[in-house]
Amino acid sequence: MTLALITIVLLVFKPAADAGKESSKDTQGMIKELQEQTFVPYDNNEVSGSQVIGTLRKFETQGKDQTIALYVETGRSGGTWYYSQFTGDQVVASSTTNLEKAVKSTDSQYINPSGRFDANIERDTNGVIRAIKFTQKK
């Protein structure tokens, strides 16, 4: 009698446990997708210089917290990392922490608001978005 009761319990609860695990995986996937929605406009898209400047402002806190790195390469100079930089698998502090040069038209780091930039996101080995890179089109 006891064995029959245990068998019935296992037959009833095993599928429910499997369904719970599957549901948990689905929920985690949805949470990751929602977190990444913020970065969709930068995933292999073309943006304006004013959008680049807006992005630098929007992600200032995350950049300073070394959660995301922001890179801008203009036609005048090589690239500049703002707030943090991405070194392939980790985000580390960068020396550029303000936008003064980016909005000063006489500076080599100037970001022309009407310029066109290719935007791309970069991920670490765990698939987490760690950087947004903007490269000015020629």
C-alpha positions as CSV (number, residue, x, y, z in Angstrom):
1,M,0.0,0.0,0.0
2,T,2.8,2.4,0.9
3,L,4.7,1.6,-2.3
4,A,1.5,2.3,-4.3
5,L,1.1,5.6,-2.6
6,I,4.7,6.6,-3.3
7,T,4.4,5.6,-6.9
8,I,1.3,7.7,-7.4
9,V,2.9,10.7,-5.7
10,L,6.0,10.4,-8.0
11,L,3.8,10.0,-11.1
12,V,1.8,13.1,-10.2
13,F,4.6,15.4,-8.9
14,K,7.5,14.5,-11.3
15,P,5.8,16.2,-14.4
16,A,4.9,19.2,-12.3
17,A,8.4,19.6,-11.1
18,D,9.7,19.4,-14.7
19,A,7.2,21.9,-15.8
20,G,8.3,24.2,-13.0
21,K,11.9,23.9,-14.0
22,E,11.0,24.7,-17.7
23,S,8.9,27.7,-16.6
24,S,11.8,29.0,-14.6
25,K,14.1,28.8,-17.6
26,D,11.5,30.6,-19.8
27,T,11.2,33.3,-17.1
28,Q,15.0,33.8,-17.0
29,G,15.1,34.1,-20.7
30,M,12.4,36.7,-20.8
31,I,14.1,38.7,-18.0
32,K,17.4,38.7,-20.1
33,E,15.5,39.8,-23.2
34,L,13.8,42.7,-21.3
35,Q,17.1,43.8,-19.8
36,E,18.7,43.9,-23.3
37,Q,15.8,45.9,-24.9
38,T,17.7,49.0,-23.9
39,F,20.5,48.1,-26.2
40,V,18.5,47.1,-29.3
41,P,18.9,50.5,-31.0
42,Y,22.6,50.0,-31.0
43,D,22.8,46.4,-32.3
44,N,24.2,46.8,-35.9
45,N,22.4,50.0,-36.6
46,E,23.2,53.4,-37.9
47,V,22.7,56.4,-35.6
48,S,23.3,60.1,-35.6
49,G,26.0,62.0,-33.7
50,S,23.3,63.5,-31.5
51,Q,22.1,60.0,-30.6
52,V,25.7,59.1,-29.7
53,I,26.0,62.0,-27.4
54,G,22.5,61.2,-25.9
55,T,23.7,57.6,-25.3
56,L,26.8,58.8,-23.6
57,R,24.7,60.8,-21.2
58,K,22.1,58.1,-20.8
59,F,24.6,55.4,-19.8
60,E,26.9,57.7,-17.7
61,T,26.0,56.1,-14.4
62,Q,26.4,52.5,-15.7
63,G,29.7,53.6,-17.4
64,K,31.0,55.0,-14.2
65,D,29.9,51.9,-12.3
66,Q,31.8,49.8,-14.9
67,T,28.7,48.0,-16.0
68,I,28.9,49.1,-19.6
69,A,31.7,50.6,-21.7
70,L,31.1,53.2,-24.4
71,Y,33.5,53.7,-27.3
72,V,33.3,56.5,-29.9
73,E,35.6,56.7,-33.0
74,T,35.3,59.9,-34.9
75,G,36.7,60.9,-38.3
76,R,39.1,63.3,-36.6
77,S,40.8,61.0,-34.1
78,G,41.2,57.5,-33.0
79,G,38.6,56.1,-30.6
80,T,37.8,57.2,-27.1
81,W,36.4,55.1,-24.3
82,Y,34.0,57.1,-22.1
83,Y,33.7,56.3,-18.3
84,S,34.9,52.7,-18.7
85,Q,36.6,50.5,-21.3
86,F,36.0,46.9,-22.4
87,T,39.1,44.8,-22.6
88,G,37.6,41.7,-24.2
89,D,36.1,40.1,-21.2
90,Q,35.8,42.8,-18.5
91,V,34.9,46.4,-18.1
92,V,37.5,48.5,-16.4
93,A,37.8,52.2,-15.5
94,S,38.8,54.7,-18.3
95,S,40.4,58.1,-17.9
96,T,37.8,59.9,-20.0
97,T,34.9,60.6,-17.6
98,N,33.2,63.7,-19.1
99,L,31.7,64.9,-22.3
100,E,33.4,68.3,-22.5
101,K,35.7,67.4,-25.4
102,A,32.9,65.5,-27.3
103,V,30.7,68.6,-27.6
104,K,33.5,71.1,-28.2
105,S,33.7,71.6,-32.0
106,T,37.4,72.5,-31.9
107,D,38.5,69.4,-30.1
108,S,39.7,66.2,-31.9
109,Q,37.2,64.1,-29.9
110,Y,34.3,66.3,-31.1
111,I,31.1,64.3,-32.0
112,N,29.3,66.0,-34.8
113,P,25.6,65.9,-34.0
114,S,24.7,65.5,-37.7
115,G,27.4,62.9,-38.3
116,R,26.4,59.3,-39.0
117,F,27.8,56.4,-36.9
118,D,27.7,52.6,-37.1
119,A,26.6,51.3,-33.7
120,N,27.4,47.8,-32.4
121,I,27.2,46.0,-29.1
122,E,29.9,43.7,-27.7
123,R,29.4,40.8,-25.3
124,D,31.6,39.0,-22.9
125,T,32.2,35.3,-23.0
126,N,29.0,34.8,-20.9
127,G,26.9,36.6,-23.6
128,V,26.3,39.7,-21.4
129,I,26.4,43.0,-23.2
130,R,29.4,44.9,-22.0
131,A,30.1,47.6,-24.5
132,I,28.5,49.9,-27.2
133,K,30.8,51.0,-29.9
134,F,30.2,53.9,-32.3
135,T,32.3,54.3,-35.4
136,Q,31.8,57.4,-37.6
137,K,31.0,56.7,-41.2
138,K,33.3,58.2,-43.8
